[in-house]
């Protein structure tokens, strides 16, 4: 009788240990999955940051070039105006 009771207790302990082993394995697998997903998110955010910085660098270069062209054309326009004024003034003096 006592031996049968010990076997029942042992059986119960074995069932609980297998149950908890399964729970522990499931928890560990979830942890690994979460770590992998976090790593993937970090990598993706790094890639996005790199893309954004490259994009801004390219556009900064383009903006600088555009601004340079604008200032150059303004200078040219000013020079043309000055030349016209000089011609007008010289024409007035000749007459």
C-alpha positions in Angstrom: 0.0 0.0 0.0 2.7 2.4 1.0 4.8 1.4 -2.1 1.7 2.1 -4.3 1.3 5.5 -2.7 5.0 6.3 -3.3 4.6 5.3 -7.0 1.6 7.6 -7.3 3.5 10.5 -5.8 6.5 9.7 -8.0 4.2 9.6 -11.1 2.6 12.9 -10.1 6.1 14.5 -9.7 7.2 13.2 -13.1 4.0 14.6 -14.7 4.6 18.0 -13.1 8.3 18.0 -14.1 7.5 17.3 -17.7 4.8 19.9 -17.6 7.2 22.5 -16.2 10.0 21.5 -18.6 7.6 22.1 -21.4 6.7 25.5 -20.0 10.4 26.4 -19.5 11.2 25.3 -23.1 8.3 27.4 -24.4 9.5 30.4 -22.3 13.0 30.0 -23.6 11.8 29.8 -27.2 9.7 32.9 -26.7 12.8 34.7 -25.3 14.9 33.7 -28.2 12.2 34.8 -30.7 11.8 38.1 -28.9 15.6 38.6 -28.9 15.7 37.8 -32.7 12.8 40.2 -33.4 14.5 42.9 -31.3 17.7 42.4 -33.2 15.8 42.6 -36.5 14.1 45.8 -35.4 17.4 47.3 -34.4 19.0 46.4 -37.7 16.0 47.8 -39.6 16.2 51.0 -37.7 19.9 51.3 -38.3 19.3 50.8 -42.0 16.6 53.4 -42.0 18.9 55.9 -40.3 21.7 55.2 -42.8 19.2 55.7 -45.7 17.9 59.0 -44.2 21.4 60.3 -43.6 22.5 59.4 -47.2 19.3 61.0 -48.5 19.9 64.2 -46.6 23.5 64.3 -47.7 22.6 64.0 -51.3 19.9 66.6 -51.0 22.2 69.0 -49.1 24.7 68.7 -52.0 21.9 69.4 -54.5 20.6 72.4 -52.5 24.1 73.8 -52.2 24.6 73.5 -56.0 21.2 75.1 -56.6 21.9 77.9 -54.2 25.3 78.4 -55.9 23.6 78.6 -59.3 21.1 81.1 -58.0 23.7 83.4 -56.5 25.8 83.1 -59.6 22.8 84.1 -61.8 22.1 87.0 -59.5 25.7 88.2 -59.8 25.4 87.9 -63.5 22.2 89.9 -63.5 23.8 92.6 -61.4 26.7 92.8 -63.8 24.4 93.0 -66.8 22.5 95.9 -65.2 25.7 97.7 -64.4 26.9 97.2 -68.0 23.6 98.6 -69.3 23.9 101.6 -67.0 27.4 102.2 -68.1 26.4 102.0 -71.8 23.5 104.4 -71.2 25.8 106.8 -69.4 28.4 106.6 -72.1 25.8 107.2 -74.7 24.6 110.2 -72.8 28.1 111.6 -72.6 28.7 111.1 -76.3 25.6 113.1 -77.3 
